[in-house]
């Protein structure tokens, strides 16, 4: 996070967002000091952490330079200074900085990882790829990565794009380790960095030290990143700032009810509300979203901690119908909301949203079951038309005598599949199915158990 953000306190006049500027008992909301950090899930202004932020008068900062909204993409992690009431908001400033930008030195498509500037970049089903994909990515390509630090030189990527700007400097954000002041070097992850050529370290009056989070720009000389600029990534916030941020837990101090998220200490107590987990689930690498208020000591006192669940259900097929907040695919009605990550991979429409989706469009979906028989889209991508449909979901019922299984409420004829595999199925088994859909019936062509 950039230093110019940390003492900002705005309450935007002339807007309709009255509740965000005075309708809460929270001193942070009353003082108008709200900061939100998370992944862009969609546009129509900017949608982050389930809040639709109006950006008509927003100042955009992209990689330390003045930018515009068109510079941003779904999947990028941004910081928003402004006000909101939990659903609607007004952004005074939106800031985007890459996590790492440089040349790929290793790719493990099977493991879903790549290495850039000594950082292990971890991808998952929610990672947005632009201009490339992991299967065809090769060593030597330049990429831009946005995501969350998971500590120890690991980045959980929410966005990876091809970077065609050959003259761009290498850029890396992370925590200083192995500082050697005599040699003027340190490590971020496994990347050795020399700062001997930097005339002035922009550390906001602090001294470079292990544990400090910094942003480095420079060029590679062999395996050494020769820095041209080093700037402290200040994570101090003004007292009473209401902060909502997502990220990966990097350290846990269970004895003191504390953990570290995005370089900031978060404290919880008996009043903290836990969603989809409890205190025992707080482990390094776990993804969470935290809401709270910054105390006098600069620590975020969490009012709510929500654990982010990885999607397990996948669905690909043709849209049959849509409403304002639902779509129907293969007879399955799926809810979409402000937390649904929405992207257009067919026409590359940057501002694509659910209202632009039409019957006949082909989509790929990642789903969660919110309650029995009800599903919410975590990710919705419009893709090129195809005759195939795919389904990955748990089996809810099996009838071997009839040769059928039930997934997502669909009864499927699997009698032509391997009998040995079918006999090993139990309720809850995760299976992957490919086939075709004639508008009424899903015809199964292949099926396998997902281990």
C-alpha positions, 0 to 999 in steps of 0.5 A: 500500500502506498504511503499517501493512502494511510492518513486519508479520511474522506467523506464524499459530499454530493453523493447518495451514500448518506449511510456510509458517511454518518448512518453507523455507530462506528467511529470510523464510519462517522469520521469517513475513514474507510479503506477496502483492499481486495480483488476486482470482481467486476465493473459497472464502476468497480466491484470489490469485496461485495461492494459496488463502488461508484468511480465517476470522480475517482482518482486512479493510481496504477503502478505509481502513476496516474491512471484511468479505470480502463487500466484495471482488469478483473482479478487484480488486487486493488486498494480503495479509499472511500466510503461504503455501506456494505453494498454501495460505495463511492471511491475517492481513490483506487490504487493498483500495484503489481505483486511481481512483474518479470521473466518466468524462470520455471513453470510446473503446470501440473502443480499450478505454479510458476517462478518469477524473480525468485517468487513461487506464484501459486495459481488456483481455479479462481486465478484470471489469466489474460493473454496466456494460460498455464498450459502454454506458458514457457520459461522466458515469457514476461508476466504481470502478477497480482495477488496476495503474499503467502509468506516465504516468497509465495504469491497466491495469484488472482491475476496473471497477464502476458507482459509485452513491454520488454523495456519495463523494469522488473518489479517486486513487492515483498518482505526483506530477509537476509539483509547484508548491509556491507554487501548492500544486498537482501533477499525477497523470497529467493531473489537476491537484490542489490541496492548499491546503485540506489542513491536514496532509499525511500523508506519514509525515515526508517532504516532498511531492516529484515521484516520490512515490506518494500517495493523494488524496481530494477534490472536483472544482472544474471541472477541478481536484481539490481535495484534502481528504486526501493520504496517502503510499503507502509502498512500503518493506518490512521487510528479509527480507520475502518479497514476491510481487506482480503488476503492470505494469513502469513503468521499466527500468534495463537497465544496473543490472539493475533495473526498477520495479513498483508503485512499488518497485525490483526487481533481478535477477541471474544467479540469477533465474529467468525464465519465459515470457520473458527479460531482453530482454522487460522493457519498460515496460507489460509485465505480470509476476509477481515473487517475491523477498526485500527486501534491506537497501536496500529493493530486492526481489531477484527470485528468479523473474520470470514474464511474464503472457501475454495470452489469445488463445483465446476459447470460448463454449458449453454445459458438457457435463461437469465434474470437480474441476479440468476442464470440457468444452465442445463436446468440448474438455476444459479445465483450471481451477486456482487461477490461473483467474479465476472469476466468475458473471455469470448469478446474480451469485453472489459466491462462485461457483467451479468446484464450482458449475458444472453441465452445461448452464451457459453459459460464456465462457472465455479459454484458453491452450494449455499444451502441444499440445492441452491448454488451461487457462482463464485466465478462466471466466464463467458467463453467461445461457443462449444458443443460440449458440456462439463460438470464436476460435482459431488454425487448426491444419489446412486442407483446402480440397478438403474445405472443413474447418478444424481449431481446438482439435482440432475439425474444422469444415465451413466449405464455405459460407463465402467462398471468397476468405477460405478461400483466404487461410487459413494454418496459425496464422491466427486466426479467429472463428467463430459458430454452434450446437452440437447436442451432437455437431457445431459448425455454423458460421454465420459466420466471419472472420479476426481481424486 
